[in-house]
Amino acid sequence: MKLVTQVKLVPDAVQASVFERTLPAVNEAANWVSAVSSLPNTARGNPTWCSGRLPPSS
C-alpha cells in the first residue's frame, strides 16, 4: 500500500527556516522506512527486520 499526503505549508519567515532544515531529514527517514518495509520478511507480526536505528543523516 502506498499512502501519499499532500499538504500546503504557509510558514512565516522563522518557520520557513526551520522547515528548510527539518523536511529533508523527515523525507530521508520516510524513504528509509519505505525501503525497509518492502524487504522480505516484513510481514505484519514479524518485526524482526527493524533494528530501531535510522540511517545516518547526511
C-alpha distance matrix in Angstrom:
0.0 3.8 6.5 9.9 13.1 16.4 19.6 23.2 25.4 29.1 30.6 34.3 35.9 35.5 31.8 31.2 32.7 30.5 27.3 28.4 28.7 25.7 22.8 22.9 22.7 19.7 17.9 19.0 17.8 14.3 14.2 15.6 13.1 10.3 12.7 13.8 10.6 10.2 13.8 15.3 16.2 13.4 12.8 13.0 16.6 17.5 17.5 20.1 18.2 18.7 22.1 21.9 23.0 21.5 22.7 26.1 26.2 27.9
3.8 0.0 3.8 6.5 10.1 13.1 16.4 19.9 22.1 25.8 27.4 31.1 32.6 32.4 28.7 27.8 29.4 27.4 24.1 25.0 25.6 22.8 19.6 19.8 20.0 17.1 14.9 16.4 15.7 12.0 11.9 14.1 12.1 9.1 11.9 13.8 11.2 11.0 14.8 17.1 18.3 15.4 15.5 15.7 19.3 19.8 19.2 21.7 19.4 19.3 22.4 21.9 22.5 20.4 21.4 24.4 24.1 25.5
6.5 3.8 0.0 3.8 6.7 10.1 13.2 16.8 18.9 22.6 24.3 28.0 29.8 29.5 25.8 25.2 27.0 25.0 21.6 23.0 23.8 20.8 17.7 18.5 18.8 15.5 13.8 16.0 15.2 11.4 12.3 14.8 12.6 10.4 13.8 15.5 13.1 13.8 17.5 19.9 20.8 17.5 17.6 17.0 20.3 21.2 20.2 23.0 20.9 20.2 23.1 22.0 22.6 20.4 21.7 24.5 23.7 25.3
9.9 6.5 3.8 0.0 3.8 6.6 10.0 13.4 15.7 19.4 21.2 25.0 26.7 26.8 23.1 22.2 24.2 22.6 19.0 20.3 21.5 18.8 15.4 16.5 17.4 14.3 12.3 15.1 15.0 11.3 12.2 15.4 13.9 11.8 15.2 17.4 15.6 16.2 19.9 22.7 23.8 20.6 21.0 20.6 23.7 24.5 23.2 25.8 23.4 22.4 24.9 23.5 23.6 21.0 21.9 24.3 23.0 24.2
13.1 10.1 6.7 3.8 0.0 3.8 6.5 10.2 12.5 16.1 18.1 21.9 23.9 24.0 20.3 19.7 22.0 20.4 16.9 18.6 20.1 17.4 14.2 16.0 17.1 13.8 12.5 15.9 15.7 12.4 14.1 17.2 15.8 14.4 17.9 19.9 18.3 19.4 22.9 25.8 26.6 23.2 23.6 22.7 25.6 26.6 25.0 27.8 25.6 24.1 26.4 24.5 24.5 21.9 23.1 25.1 23.4 24.7
16.4 13.1 10.1 6.6 3.8 0.0 3.8 6.9 9.8 13.2 15.6 19.4 21.5 22.1 18.5 17.5 20.2 19.1 15.5 17.1 19.2 17.0 13.7 15.7 17.5 14.6 13.2 16.9 17.3 14.4 15.9 19.3 18.4 17.1 20.3 22.6 21.4 22.3 25.8 28.9 30.0 26.6 27.2 26.4 29.3 30.2 28.4 31.1 28.7 27.1 29.2 27.2 26.8 23.9 24.7 26.3 24.1 25.0
19.6 16.4 13.2 10.0 6.5 3.8 0.0 3.8 6.3 9.8 12.2 15.9 18.3 18.9 15.3 14.6 17.7 16.6 13.2 15.3 17.6 15.5 12.7 15.5 17.2 14.4 13.9 17.7 18.1 15.7 17.7 20.9 20.1 19.4 22.7 24.7 23.7 25.1 28.4 31.5 32.4 29.0 29.6 28.6 31.2 32.1 30.1 32.8 30.5 28.5 30.2 27.9 27.4 24.5 25.5 26.7 24.2 25.1
23.2 19.9 16.8 13.4 10.2 6.9 3.8 0.0 3.8 6.5 9.5 13.1 15.6 16.8 13.6 12.6 16.0 15.6 12.5 14.4 17.3 15.8 13.3 16.2 18.4 16.2 15.8 19.5 20.4 18.4 20.3 23.5 23.1 22.6 25.6 27.8 27.1 28.4 31.6 34.9 35.9 32.4 33.3 32.3 34.8 35.7 33.5 36.0 33.7 31.6 33.1 30.6 29.8 26.8 27.5 28.2 25.4 25.9
25.4 22.1 18.9 15.7 12.5 9.8 6.3 3.8 0.0 3.8 5.9 9.6 12.1 13.0 9.8 9.0 12.5 12.2 9.4 11.6 14.5 13.3 11.5 14.7 16.8 15.0 15.3 18.9 19.7 18.4 20.5 23.4 23.3 23.3 26.2 28.2 27.9 29.5 32.5 35.8 36.7 33.3 34.4 33.4 35.6 36.3 33.8 36.2 33.9 31.4 32.5 29.8 28.8 25.8 26.5 26.8 23.7 24.3
29.1 25.8 22.6 19.4 16.1 13.2 9.8 6.5 3.8 0.0 3.8 6.8 9.7 11.4 8.9 8.3 12.1 12.6 10.6 12.7 15.7 15.2 14.1 17.2 19.4 18.0 18.5 22.0 22.9 22.0 24.0 26.8 26.9 27.0 29.8 31.8 31.6 33.2 36.2 39.6 40.4 37.0 38.1 37.0 39.2 39.9 37.3 39.7 37.4 34.8 35.7 32.9 31.8 28.7 29.4 29.4 26.1 26.4
30.6 27.4 24.3 21.2 18.1 15.6 12.2 9.5 5.9 3.8 0.0 3.8 6.5 7.6 5.2 5.3 8.9 9.4 8.3 10.6 13.3 13.1 12.9 16.2 18.0 17.1 18.2 21.3 22.2 21.9 24.0 26.5 26.8 27.4 30.1 31.8 31.9 33.8 36.5 39.9 40.7 37.3 38.7 37.5 39.4 40.0 37.1 39.3 37.0 34.2 34.7 31.8 30.5 27.5 28.2 27.7 24.4 24.7
34.3 31.1 28.0 25.0 21.9 19.4 15.9 13.1 9.6 6.8 3.8 0.0 3.8 5.6 5.3 6.0 8.8 10.1 10.3 12.1 14.5 15.1 15.5 18.5 20.3 19.8 21.2 24.0 25.0 25.0 27.2 29.5 29.9 30.7 33.2 34.9 35.2 37.2 39.7 43.2 44.0 40.6 42.1 40.9 42.6 43.1 40.2 42.2 40.0 37.1 37.3 34.2 32.8 29.9 30.4 29.6 26.1 26.3
35.9 32.6 29.8 26.7 23.9 21.5 18.3 15.6 12.1 9.7 6.5 3.8 0.0 3.8 5.6 5.1 6.5 9.0 10.0 10.8 13.0 14.5 15.4 17.9 19.7 20.0 21.3 23.7 25.0 25.5 27.4 29.5 30.4 31.4 33.5 35.2 35.9 37.8 40.1 43.8 44.6 41.4 43.2 42.3 43.9 44.1 41.0 42.8 40.4 37.4 37.4 34.4 32.6 29.6 29.8 28.5 24.9 24.7
35.5 32.4 29.5 26.8 24.0 22.1 18.9 16.8 13.0 11.4 7.6 5.6 3.8 0.0 3.8 5.5 5.4 6.6 8.9 10.2 11.4 12.6 14.4 17.0 18.1 18.5 20.4 22.5 23.5 24.3 26.5 28.2 29.0 30.4 32.5 33.9 34.7 36.9 39.0 42.5 43.1 39.9 41.8 40.7 42.1 42.3 39.0 40.7 38.5 35.3 35.0 31.9 30.1 27.4 27.8 26.4 23.0 23.1
31.8 28.7 25.8 23.1 20.3 18.5 15.3 13.6 9.8 8.9 5.2 5.3 5.6 3.8 0.0 3.8 5.4 5.1 6.1 8.6 10.1 10.3 11.5 14.6 15.7 15.5 17.4 19.9 20.6 21.1 23.5 25.3 25.9 27.1 29.5 30.8 31.4 33.6 35.9 39.3 40.0 36.7 38.4 37.2 38.8 39.0 35.9 37.7 35.5 32.5 32.4 29.3 27.8 25.0 25.7 24.7 21.3 21.8
31.2 27.8 25.2 22.2 19.7 17.5 14.6 12.6 9.0 8.3 5.3 6.0 5.1 5.5 3.8 0.0 3.8 5.4 5.1 6.1 8.8 9.8 10.3 12.9 14.9 15.0 16.1 18.6 20.0 20.4 22.2 24.4 25.4 26.3 28.4 30.1 30.9 32.7 35.0 38.6 39.6 36.4 38.3 37.5 39.3 39.3 36.3 38.0 35.5 32.6 32.7 29.9 28.0 24.9 25.1 24.1 20.5 20.4
32.7 29.4 27.0 24.2 22.0 20.2 17.7 16.0 12.5 12.1 8.9 8.8 6.5 5.4 5.4 3.8 0.0 3.8 5.5 5.2 6.6 8.8 10.4 12.3 13.8 14.8 16.3 18.1 19.6 20.7 22.3 24.1 25.4 26.7 28.4 30.0 31.2 33.1 35.0 38.7 39.6 36.6 38.8 38.1 39.7 39.5 36.2 37.6 35.0 32.1 31.7 29.0 26.8 23.8 23.6 22.1 18.5 18.2
30.5 27.4 25.0 22.6 20.4 19.1 16.6 15.6 12.2 12.6 9.4 10.1 9.0 6.6 5.1 5.4 3.8 0.0 3.8 5.4 5.3 6.0 8.4 10.8 11.5 12.2 14.3 16.1 17.0 18.2 20.3 21.8 22.8 24.3 26.3 27.5 28.5 30.8 32.6 36.2 36.9 33.8 35.9 35.1 36.5 36.3 33.0 34.4 32.1 29.0 28.6 25.7 23.7 20.9 21.2 19.9 16.5 17.0
27.3 24.1 21.6 19.0 16.9 15.5 13.2 12.5 9.4 10.6 8.3 10.3 10.0 8.9 6.1 5.1 5.5 3.8 0.0 3.8 5.4 5.0 5.5 8.5 10.0 10.0 11.5 13.9 15.0 15.7 17.6 19.6 20.5 21.6 23.7 25.3 26.1 28.1 30.3 33.9 34.7 31.6 33.6 32.9 34.6 34.5 31.3 32.9 30.4 27.6 27.7 24.9 23.0 19.9 20.2 19.5 16.1 16.5
28.4 25.0 23.0 20.3 18.6 17.1 15.3 14.4 11.6 12.7 10.6 12.1 10.8 10.2 8.6 6.1 5.2 5.4 3.8 0.0 3.8 5.7 6.1 7.3 9.7 10.8 11.5 13.4 15.3 16.3 17.5 19.5 21.0 22.0 23.6 25.4 26.7 28.3 30.3 34.0 35.2 32.3 34.6 34.3 36.1 35.6 32.5 33.8 31.0 28.3 28.2 25.8 23.5 20.1 19.7 18.6 14.9 14.5
28.7 25.6 23.8 21.5 20.1 19.2 17.6 17.3 14.5 15.7 13.3 14.5 13.0 11.4 10.1 8.8 6.6 5.3 5.4 3.8 0.0 3.8 6.1 6.7 7.6 9.6 11.2 12.1 13.7 15.5 16.8 18.1 19.8 21.3 22.7 24.1 25.7 27.6 29.2 32.8 33.9 31.1 33.5 33.2 34.7 34.0 30.7 31.7 29.0 26.2 25.7 23.2 20.7 17.5 17.1 15.6 11.9 11.9
25.7 22.8 20.8 18.8 17.4 17.0 15.5 15.8 13.3 15.2 13.1 15.1 14.5 12.6 10.3 9.8 8.8 6.0 5.0 5.7 3.8 0.0 3.8 5.7 5.6 6.4 8.8 10.2 11.0 12.5 14.5 15.8 16.9 18.6 20.4 21.5 22.8 25.0 26.7 30.3 31.1 28.1 30.4 29.8 31.3 30.8 27.5 28.8 26.3 23.3 23.1 20.4 18.3 15.2 15.4 14.6 11.3 12.4
22.8 19.6 17.7 15.4 14.2 13.7 12.7 13.3 11.5 14.1 12.9 15.5 15.4 14.4 11.5 10.3 10.4 8.4 5.5 6.1 6.1 3.8 0.0 3.8 5.4 5.0 6.0 8.5 9.8 10.4 12.1 14.1 15.2 16.3 18.2 19.9 20.8 22.7 24.8 28.4 29.5 26.5 28.6 28.2 30.1 29.7 26.6 28.1 25.4 22.8 23.1 20.7 18.8 15.4 15.5 15.4 12.2 13.0
22.9 19.8 18.5 16.5 16.0 15.7 15.5 16.2 14.7 17.2 16.2 18.5 17.9 17.0 14.6 12.9 12.3 10.8 8.5 7.3 6.7 5.7 3.8 0.0 3.8 5.5 5.1 6.1 8.6 9.8 10.5 12.3 14.3 15.2 16.4 18.3 19.9 21.4 23.1 26.9 28.3 25.6 28.1 28.2 30.1 29.2 26.2 27.2 24.2 21.9 21.9 20.0 17.6 13.9 13.2 12.9 9.6 9.7
22.7 20.0 18.8 17.4 17.1 17.5 17.2 18.4 16.8 19.4 18.0 20.3 19.7 18.1 15.7 14.9 13.8 11.5 10.0 9.7 7.6 5.6 5.4 3.8 0.0 3.8 5.4 5.0 6.2 8.6 9.9 10.6 12.4 14.2 15.3 16.5 18.2 20.3 21.7 25.3 26.3 23.6 26.2 26.2 27.7 26.8 23.5 24.4 21.6 18.9 18.6 16.5 14.1 10.5 10.3 10.0 7.0 8.5
19.7 17.1 15.5 14.3 13.8 14.6 14.4 16.2 15.0 18.0 17.1 19.8 20.0 18.5 15.5 15.0 14.8 12.2 10.0 10.8 9.6 6.4 5.0 5.5 3.8 0.0 3.8 5.5 5.2 6.2 8.6 9.9 10.6 12.3 14.3 15.4 16.4 18.7 20.5 24.1 24.8 21.8 24.1 23.7 25.4 24.8 21.7 23.2 20.5 17.8 18.2 15.8 14.2 10.9 11.6 12.4 10.1 12.1
17.9 14.9 13.8 12.3 12.5 13.2 13.9 15.8 15.3 18.5 18.2 21.2 21.3 20.4 17.4 16.1 16.3 14.3 11.5 11.5 11.2 8.8 6.0 5.1 5.4 3.8 0.0 3.8 5.4 5.0 6.1 8.6 9.9 10.4 12.3 14.2 15.2 16.8 18.9 22.6 23.9 21.0 23.3 23.5 25.6 24.9 22.1 23.4 20.4 18.3 19.1 17.3 15.6 12.0 12.0 13.1 11.0 12.1
19.0 16.4 16.0 15.1 15.9 16.9 17.7 19.5 18.9 22.0 21.3 24.0 23.7 22.5 19.9 18.6 18.1 16.1 13.9 13.4 12.1 10.2 8.5 6.1 5.0 5.5 3.8 0.0 3.8 5.5 5.1 6.2 8.7 9.9 10.6 12.3 14.2 15.7 17.2 20.9 22.3 19.8 22.6 23.1 25.0 23.8 20.8 21.6 18.3 16.4 16.7 15.4 13.1 9.3 8.5 9.7 8.0 9.3
17.8 15.7 15.2 15.0 15.7 17.3 18.1 20.4 19.7 22.9 22.2 25.0 25.0 23.5 20.6 20.0 19.6 17.0 15.0 15.3 13.7 11.0 9.8 8.6 6.2 5.2 5.4 3.8 0.0 3.8 5.4 5.0 6.3 8.6 9.9 10.5 12.1 14.4 15.8 19.3 20.2 17.4 20.1 20.2 21.8 20.7 17.6 18.6 15.7 13.3 13.7 12.0 10.3 6.8 7.5 9.6 8.8 11.3
14.3 12.0 11.4 11.3 12.4 14.4 15.7 18.4 18.4 22.0 21.9 25.0 25.5 24.3 21.1 20.4 20.7 18.2 15.7 16.3 15.5 12.5 10.4 9.8 8.6 6.2 5.0 5.5 3.8 0.0 3.8 5.4 5.1 6.2 8.6 9.9 10.5 12.6 14.7 18.3 19.2 16.2 18.4 18.4 20.5 19.9 17.2 18.8 15.9 13.9 15.3 13.8 12.9 9.8 10.7 13.2 12.4 14.5
14.2 11.9 12.3 12.2 14.1 15.9 17.7 20.3 20.5 24.0 24.0 27.2 27.4 26.5 23.5 22.2 22.3 20.3 17.6 17.5 16.8 14.5 12.1 10.5 9.9 8.6 6.1 5.1 5.4 3.8 0.0 3.8 5.5 5.0 6.2 8.6 9.9 10.9 13.0 16.7 18.4 15.8 18.4 19.2 21.5 20.4 17.9 19.0 15.6 14.4 15.8 15.1 13.8 10.6 10.3 12.9 12.4 13.7
15.6 14.1 14.8 15.4 17.2 19.3 20.9 23.5 23.4 26.8 26.5 29.5 29.5 28.2 25.3 24.4 24.1 21.8 19.6 19.5 18.1 15.8 14.1 12.3 10.6 9.9 8.6 6.2 5.0 5.4 3.8 0.0 3.8 5.4 5.1 6.1 8.4 10.1 11.1 14.8 16.1 13.8 16.8 17.8 19.6 18.0 15.3 15.9 12.5 11.1 12.2 11.9 10.4 7.5 7.4 10.6 11.1 13.1
13.1 12.1 12.6 13.9 15.8 18.4 20.1 23.1 23.3 26.9 26.8 29.9 30.4 29.0 25.9 25.4 25.4 22.8 20.5 21.0 19.8 16.9 15.2 14.3 12.4 10.6 9.9 8.7 6.3 5.1 5.5 3.8 0.0 3.8 5.5 5.2 5.9 8.6 10.2 13.5 14.2 11.3 13.9 14.4 16.3 15.2 12.6 13.9 10.9 9.4 11.4 10.8 10.5 8.5 9.8 13.3 13.9 16.3
10.3 9.1 10.4 11.8 14.4 17.1 19.4 22.6 23.3 27.0 27.4 30.7 31.4 30.4 27.1 26.3 26.7 24.3 21.6 22.0 21.3 18.6 16.3 15.2 14.2 12.3 10.4 9.9 8.6 6.2 5.0 5.4 3.8 0.0 3.8 5.6 5.2 6.5 9.2 12.6 14.1 11.3 13.5 14.5 17.1 16.1 14.2 15.7 12.5 12.0 14.5 14.3 14.1 12.0 12.6 15.9 16.3 18.1
12.7 11.9 13.8 15.2 17.9 20.3 22.7 25.6 26.2 29.8 30.1 33.2 33.5 32.5 29.5 28.4 28.4 26.3 23.7 23.6 22.7 20.4 18.2 16.4 15.3 14.3 12.3 10.6 9.9 8.6 6.2 5.1 5.5 3.8 0.0 3.8 5.5 5.4 6.9 10.7 12.8 10.9 13.8 15.6 18.0 16.2 14.4 15.0 11.4 11.6 13.7 14.4 13.8 11.8 11.5 14.9 15.9 17.3
13.8 13.8 15.5 17.4 19.9 22.6 24.7 27.8 28.2 31.8 31.8 34.9 35.2 33.9 30.8 30.1 30.0 27.5 25.3 25.4 24.1 21.5 19.9 18.3 16.5 15.4 14.2 12.3 10.5 9.9 8.6 6.1 5.2 5.6 3.8 0.0 3.8 5.4 5.4 8.8 10.1 8.1 11.5 13.2 15.0 12.9 10.9 11.2 7.6 8.0 10.3 11.4 11.4 10.4 10.9 14.6 16.3 18.3
10.6 11.2 13.1 15.6 18.3 21.4 23.7 27.1 27.9 31.6 31.9 35.2 35.9 34.7 31.4 30.9 31.2 28.5 26.1 26.7 25.7 22.8 20.8 19.9 18.2 16.4 15.2 14.2 12.1 10.5 9.9 8.4 5.9 5.2 5.5 3.8 0.0 3.8 5.5 8.2 9.0 6.0 8.6 10.1 12.5 11.1 9.7 11.1 8.3 8.9 12.1 12.8 13.7 12.9 14.1 17.8 19.2 21.3
10.2 11.0 13.8 16.2 19.4 22.3 25.1 28.4 29.5 33.2 33.8 37.2 37.8 36.9 33.6 32.7 33.1 30.8 28.1 28.3 27.6 25.0 22.7 21.4 20.3 18.7 16.8 15.7 14.4 12.6 10.9 10.1 8.6 6.5 5.4 5.4 3.8 0.0 3.8 6.6 8.8 7.0 9.3 11.8 14.5 13.0 12.4 13.3 10.3 11.9 14.9 16.2 16.7 15.7 16.1 19.7 21.0 22.7
13.8 14.8 17.5 19.9 22.9 25.8 28.4 31.6 32.5 36.2 36.5 39.7 40.1 39.0 35.9 35.0 35.0 32.6 30.3 30.3 29.2 26.7 24.8 23.1 21.7 20.5 18.9 17.2 15.8 14.7 13.0 11.1 10.2 9.2 6.9 5.4 5.5 3.8 0.0 3.8 6.5 6.2 9.3 12.4 14.4 11.9 11.5 11.3 8.2 10.6 13.3 15.4 15.9 15.4 15.6 19.3 21.2 22.9
15.3 17.1 19.9 22.7 25.8 28.9 31.5 34.9 35.8 39.6 39.9 43.2 43.8 42.5 39.3 38.6 38.7 36.2 33.9 34.0 32.8 30.3 28.4 26.9 25.3 24.1 22.6 20.9 19.3 18.3 16.7 14.8 13.5 12.6 10.7 8.8 8.2 6.6 3.8 0.0 3.8 5.6 7.9 11.5 13.2 10.5 11.2 10.6 8.6 11.9 14.6 17.1 18.2 18.4 18.8 22.4 24.6 26.4
16.2 18.3 20.8 23.8 26.6 30.0 32.4 35.9 36.7 40.4 40.7 44.0 44.6 43.1 40.0 39.6 39.6 36.9 34.7 35.2 33.9 31.1 29.5 28.3 26.3 24.8 23.9 22.3 20.2 19.2 18.4 16.1 14.2 14.1 12.8 10.1 9.0 8.8 6.5 3.8 0.0 3.8 5.6 9.0 9.9 6.9 8.3 7.8 7.0 10.4 13.4 15.9 17.7 18.5 19.6 23.3 25.6 27.9
13.4 15.4 17.5 20.6 23.2 26.6 29.0 32.4 33.3 37.0 37.3 40.6 41.4 39.9 36.7 36.4 36.6 33.8 31.6 32.3 31.1 28.1 26.5 25.6 23.6 21.8 21.0 19.8 17.4 16.2 15.8 13.8 11.3 11.3 10.9 8.1 6.0 7.0 6.2 5.6 3.8 0.0 3.8 6.5 8.2 6.0 6.4 7.5 6.3 8.7 12.2 13.9 15.9 16.4 17.9 21.7 23.7 26.1
12.8 15.5 17.6 21.0 23.6 27.2 29.6 33.3 34.4 38.1 38.7 42.1 43.2 41.8 38.4 38.3 38.8 35.9 33.6 34.6 33.5 30.4 28.6 28.1 26.2 24.1 23.3 22.6 20.1 18.4 18.4 16.8 13.9 13.5 13.8 11.5 8.6 9.3 9.3 7.9 5.6 3.8 0.0 3.8 6.2 5.5 7.6 9.6 9.5 11.6 15.3 16.6 19.0 19.6 21.4 25.1 27.0 29.5
13.0 15.7 17.0 20.6 22.7 26.4 28.6 32.3 33.4 37.0 37.5 40.9 42.3 40.7 37.2 37.5 38.1 35.1 32.9 34.3 33.2 29.8 28.2 28.2 26.2 23.7 23.5 23.1 20.2 18.4 19.2 17.8 14.4 14.5 15.6 13.2 10.1 11.8 12.4 11.5 9.0 6.5 3.8 0.0 3.8 5.5 7.2 10.3 11.0 12.0 15.7 16.3 19.1 19.9 22.2 25.9 27.5 30.3
16.6 19.3 20.3 23.7 25.6 29.3 31.2 34.8 35.6 39.2 39.4 42.6 43.9 42.1 38.8 39.3 39.7 36.5 34.6 36.1 34.7 31.3 30.1 30.1 27.7 25.4 25.6 25.0 21.8 20.5 21.5 19.6 16.3 17.1 18.0 15.0 12.5 14.5 14.4 13.2 9.9 8.2 6.2 3.8 0.0 3.8 6.0 8.9 10.9 11.8 15.0 15.7 18.9 20.4 23.0 26.5 28.5 31.5
17.5 19.8 21.2 24.5 26.6 30.2 32.1 35.7 36.3 39.9 40.0 43.1 44.1 42.3 39.0 39.3 39.5 36.3 34.5 35.6 34.0 30.8 29.7 29.2 26.8 24.8 24.9 23.8 20.7 19.9 20.4 18.0 15.2 16.1 16.2 12.9 11.1 13.0 11.9 10.5 6.9 6.0 5.5 5.5 3.8 0.0 3.8 5.6 7.6 9.3 12.4 13.9 16.9 18.6 20.8 24.4 26.7 29.6
17.5 19.2 20.2 23.2 25.0 28.4 30.1 33.5 33.8 37.3 37.1 40.2 41.0 39.0 35.9 36.3 36.2 33.0 31.3 32.5 30.7 27.5 26.6 26.2 23.5 21.7 22.1 20.8 17.6 17.2 17.9 15.3 12.6 14.2 14.4 10.9 9.7 12.4 11.5 11.2 8.3 6.4 7.6 7.2 6.0 3.8 0.0 3.8 5.4 5.9 9.0 10.1 13.2 15.0 17.5 20.9 23.2 26.3
20.1 21.7 23.0 25.8 27.8 31.1 32.8 36.0 36.2 39.7 39.3 42.2 42.8 40.7 37.7 38.0 37.6 34.4 32.9 33.8 31.7 28.8 28.1 27.2 24.4 23.2 23.4 21.6 18.6 18.8 19.0 15.9 13.9 15.7 15.0 11.2 11.1 13.3 11.3 10.6 7.8 7.5 9.6 10.3 8.9 5.6 3.8 0.0 3.8 5.5 7.6 10.0 12.7 14.9 16.9 20.3 23.0 25.9
18.2 19.4 20.9 23.4 25.6 28.7 30.5 33.7 33.9 37.4 37.0 40.0 40.4 38.5 35.5 35.5 35.0 32.1 30.4 31.0 29.0 26.3 25.4 24.2 21.6 20.5 20.4 18.3 15.7 15.9 15.6 12.5 10.9 12.5 11.4 7.6 8.3 10.3 8.2 8.6 7.0 6.3 9.5 11.0 10.9 7.6 5.4 3.8 0.0 3.8 6.4 9.1 10.9 12.4 14.0 17.5 20.1 22.8
18.7 19.3 20.2 22.4 24.1 27.1 28.5 31.6 31.4 34.8 34.2 37.1 37.4 35.3 32.5 32.6 32.1 29.0 27.6 28.3 26.2 23.3 22.8 21.9 18.9 17.8 18.3 16.4 13.3 13.9 14.4 11.1 9.4 12.0 11.6 8.0 8.9 11.9 10.6 11.9 10.4 8.7 11.6 12.0 11.8 9.3 5.9 5.5 3.8 0.0 3.8 5.4 7.7 9.5 11.8 15.2 17.7 20.7
22.1 22.4 23.1 24.9 26.4 29.2 30.2 33.1 32.5 35.7 34.7 37.3 37.4 35.0 32.4 32.7 31.7 28.6 27.7 28.2 25.7 23.1 23.1 21.9 18.6 18.2 19.1 16.7 13.7 15.3 15.8 12.2 11.4 14.5 13.7 10.3 12.1 14.9 13.3 14.6 13.4 12.2 15.3 15.7 15.0 12.4 9.0 7.6 6.4 3.8 0.0 3.8 5.4 8.3 10.4 13.3 16.2 19.4
21.9 21.9 22.0 23.5 24.5 27.2 27.9 30.6 29.8 32.9 31.8 34.2 34.4 31.9 29.3 29.9 29.0 25.7 24.9 25.8 23.2 20.4 20.7 20.0 16.5 15.8 17.3 15.4 12.0 13.8 15.1 11.9 10.8 14.3 14.4 11.4 12.8 16.2 15.4 17.1 15.9 13.9 16.6 16.3 15.7 13.9 10.1 10.0 9.1 5.4 3.8 0.0 3.8 6.8 10.0 12.5 14.9 18.4
23.0 22.5 22.6 23.6 24.5 26.8 27.4 29.8 28.8 31.8 30.5 32.8 32.6 30.1 27.8 28.0 26.8 23.7 23.0 23.5 20.7 18.3 18.8 17.6 14.1 14.2 15.6 13.1 10.3 12.9 13.8 10.4 10.5 14.1 13.8 11.4 13.7 16.7 15.9 18.2 17.7 15.9 19.0 19.1 18.9 16.9 13.2 12.7 10.9 7.7 5.4 3.8 0.0 3.8 6.6 8.8 11.4 14.8
21.5 20.4 20.4 21.0 21.9 23.9 24.5 26.8 25.8 28.7 27.5 29.9 29.6 27.4 25.0 24.9 23.8 20.9 19.9 20.1 17.5 15.2 15.4 13.9 10.5 10.9 12.0 9.3 6.8 9.8 10.6 7.5 8.5 12.0 11.8 10.4 12.9 15.7 15.4 18.4 18.5 16.4 19.6 19.9 20.4 18.6 15.0 14.9 12.4 9.5 8.3 6.8 3.8 0.0 3.8 6.4 8.4 11.8
22.7 21.4 21.7 21.9 23.1 24.7 25.5 27.5 26.5 29.4 28.2 30.4 29.8 27.8 25.7 25.1 23.6 21.2 20.2 19.7 17.1 15.4 15.5 13.2 10.3 11.6 12.0 8.5 7.5 10.7 10.3 7.4 9.8 12.6 11.5 10.9 14.1 16.1 15.6 18.8 19.6 17.9 21.4 22.2 23.0 20.8 17.5 16.9 14.0 11.8 10.4 10.0 6.6 3.8 0.0 3.8 6.3 9.0
26.1 24.4 24.5 24.3 25.1 26.3 26.7 28.2 26.8 29.4 27.7 29.6 28.5 26.4 24.7 24.1 22.1 19.9 19.5 18.6 15.6 14.6 15.4 12.9 10.0 12.4 13.1 9.7 9.6 13.2 12.9 10.6 13.3 15.9 14.9 14.6 17.8 19.7 19.3 22.4 23.3 21.7 25.1 25.9 26.5 24.4 20.9 20.3 17.5 15.2 13.3 12.5 8.8 6.4 3.8 0.0 3.8 6.4
26.2 24.1 23.7 23.0 23.4 24.1 24.2 25.4 23.7 26.1 24.4 26.1 24.9 23.0 21.3 20.5 18.5 16.5 16.1 14.9 11.9 11.3 12.2 9.6 7.0 10.1 11.0 8.0 8.8 12.4 12.4 11.1 13.9 16.3 15.9 16.3 19.2 21.0 21.2 24.6 25.6 23.7 27.0 27.5 28.5 26.7 23.2 23.0 20.1 17.7 16.2 14.9 11.4 8.4 6.3 3.8 0.0 3.8
27.9 25.5 25.3 24.2 24.7 25.0 25.1 25.9 24.3 26.4 24.7 26.3 24.7 23.1 21.8 20.4 18.2 17.0 16.5 14.5 11.9 12.4 13.0 9.7 8.5 12.1 12.1 9.3 11.3 14.5 13.7 13.1 16.3 18.1 17.3 18.3 21.3 22.7 22.9 26.4 27.9 26.1 29.5 30.3 31.5 29.6 26.3 25.9 22.8 20.7 19.4 18.4 14.8 11.8 9.0 6.4 3.8 0.0
